């Protein structure tokens, strides 16, 4: 279920076996951490885990309703994108 606009774009990932079945091998490359190609994604995941307790393991903060979980993520990404665009 990859959005159509992302298909045909170059992508990088680690060597997880499932990626071979999902991504088109013409546009996807498996790389190690030493290449730095996945650093920005890993950094974003770390930021999300630090700012949103509900996505970290072993937490008391959770969404009882899936809709609220989605709302919290949308609000986070709108605020984060605004913050990043102001800083740059």
N, C-alpha and C positions, 0 to 999 in steps of 0.2 A: 504494500500500500504506500509506495513512494509517490509523492505528488508528481504530476506530469512535468511541472516546471523544473523539477530537480533531475529528472531523467536525462541522461546524456551529459551531465556535468561531471567533472573530475572529482573523485572522492578518495579519501585515505582512511585506513583503519588499522587496528592491530591484526594479529593472525588468528582471530577467533574463527572457527570452522564455519559457523552459520553465515558469515558474510559472503562466502563463496556462492551460496545459493540465492542470495538476495540481490546483490549488485552485479551489474553487467561488467564482465572482466575487461571489456575494452576501455572502460572509464574508471575502473576501481583498481587501487594498488594497496596491497598489504605492506605496511612498513613497521619498523621497530621504533621504540621510543627515542632512540638516539638521533633519528632524522629530524625531529621537531615538528613534523607535519600534523600531529594530533595535539600539540600543546594547548592551542587556543580552546579546543573543545574540552579537554581535561580541566583547564582552568575555569571554564564556564560551569562545568559540573561541580567543581569544588565550591565555587561561589554560590551556586544554588543550594548546595548542602549546608553551607554556613549560614545563609540568610533565611532559608526555609526549613525549620526543624521537621516539618512533616515529611520530608523526603529522606531524612537520615534514619538509620536503623536504631532500634531501641529508644523510641521517644514516646512521650505522653501526648505530644501535639499531633493530632491527626484530624482528618476531615471525616465527619460522620456521613456526609452526603457527597457523592462524586461531583455534583455540580459545583459545590463550594471549593472542592479541590481544584477544579478547572479555573474558577474565578481567581483564586489565590495565585495560581501560576500566571494567568493573564496580567493581573495587576503587577506582579513581580517583574515580568518581562517588559511591560510598558515603562515602569519606573527605572529598571536597569538600563534599557535602551536610551531613555532620556538622560540618565546620569552619564552614561558612556559618551553620548553625543556631545554633551556639554563639556566634558573633560577633554575631549580631543579637539 
